[in-house]
Amino acid sequence: MAAIVTDQFRVLNSKNFLDSVRDPSNSYYIFLSLSNPTQVGFGRTSTWDSAIPTPEDSFNYLDHVKDTILFGKRITSDNIRRLIRKVSWEKNTIYELYRHDYSVQNPSPKTNSYRLYDANYYVINKDYRVYLCIDNGSKSTNRLGNPSQDEPLFIDLEPSRAGESGDGYVWKYLFTVSPSDIIKFDSIEYIPVPADWETSNDPDVKAVRNSGDSLVNENQIKKVYIENPGSGYNSSTETLDILGDGEGAKVIVDVIGGKINDVLISNGGKNYTYGRVDLSPINQGATSFAHLIPIIPPSRGHGFDVYKELGCERVLVYARFDDSTKDFPTDIKFAQIGILKNPTLAGSASSIYSNSTFSNLYSIKLNSNTVSSPESLTPGTKIYQPISGVGTAVGYVASYDSETKVLKYITDRSLYFNDLSYDQKDSKNVFTQGSPIGFSTAGSLITSQSGFSAAIDPSFQESVLVLSNTKSVNLNSTFVNGISQPEINKRSGEVLYIDSRPIVNRNPKQKEDIKIVLEF
């Protein structure tokens, strides 16, 4: 049995994902995670930067990722766009014309693409305007077409030549990438496509969309390709009908020396999914029949549905992390980014967390009079706290704020697995190390092997720390007895995407612009 997943299924999936992100009942977040990738343990190696391990798609690994998430930022409708491949206009380059019939049997002539969306049939110019190639001067005697000489710069609604070189190109203007989309979504490889094309009231989008609606303007077909000019036709210039399942399309056919020399559209018609030019009025003496191919847009006309026309199978999501909130410590390291869907609010089993940002870090307010060797608290440092009659609490440092004396940390299964093999292998200390123990005011000093020590400040019960009469700091988290919990349930939500990368060191002078491209 033969089957395929069609390109339109992929285009639909990209739309469905975008719609799901915009659904107010959902919460999608871009997150940063894994502050200690070279601390040998589950999912981590000492050679992380030189040999980054591939993330695993297993429940075991994904739960580990949830443990190591540091913080996240919600994806809004302003921070998600559909994408197409970037094909930049360059002089003397041959571009392929739009055709509805590129396939294994009929690959595109220049890139040898088996499907339309892999062919180079559109361009973006220096002004971030995108154009569809309606004609490139190709025909049976010149199948590749001509090198393009004139950069398209116009914003006319009808297909036009770009200049006077005579290169044979006709371009259809589609849209201009907005300055805000350039900042957020532009890249070396991709072009962002305007949001909400079907319903947008943006004057530029609306004009192109409405002018491309053949049910209103009867301008669906823009090009008839001469596959074979034939011979023996009546030498004349005639207006002829395009037959098929649509109506109204007409062409002007120019015959020279018995061969069809040119075909111009005089009326594009509407509702066509296939067509044939009715050459019967001029073919009584034909000795070899011509092969003319009316090029059919993928919808009611070129520009009416650019998502389908350009093959929007990819989506880009964007987030910027800066120092605007204490949820995003600037002394932190990270080595993974990802997307998390619908984490739940800490303390609730079902309430979806919906704030614009979240912290997945545990926080401890230290007693400033007891802090010793704080300079040793670098990300990834292991900290301990013996608790009499209970065991020892352990964690990995994620951040330490020397101004507020707030220590943030993570825990994951590496701390509770076998401490040599980092798996479920038995060991003598499994009874005391197999289950997590939280840091507590009932415990001793918090210490590390690098010399740090400090006590928890049990008197701190606030979310705002007053440092002086003129300065207070919002910690973005409410402390109880000097300890605050993550804002989301650590095991909640679905990890949809993971990207491992070399360690990134944050600092107050930089901002991280995260762009994730999802291909469906």
JOPE-V688144 format. One record per helix or strand of 3 or more residues. SS is the DSSP state (a for helix, b for strand). FROM is the first residue (numbers start at 0). TO is the last residue. If there is no record, write none. Layout:
# JOPE-V688144
ss:from:to
SS:FROM:TO
SS:FROM:TO
This chain:
# JOPE-V688144
ss:from:to
a:6:21
b:27:32
a:58:67
b:68:73
a:76:78
b:79:84
a:115:117
b:121:123
b:128:135
b:168:175
a:178:184
b:189:192
a:202:210
a:213:216
b:223:227
b:236:243
b:249:255
b:258:266
b:274:276
a:279:281
b:290:293
a:305:309
b:313:320
b:332:340
b:356:358
b:361:365
a:367:369
a:373:375
b:381:386
b:390:400
b:405:409
a:412:414
a:429:432
b:445:447
b:463:465
b:471:473
b:493:504
b:511:518
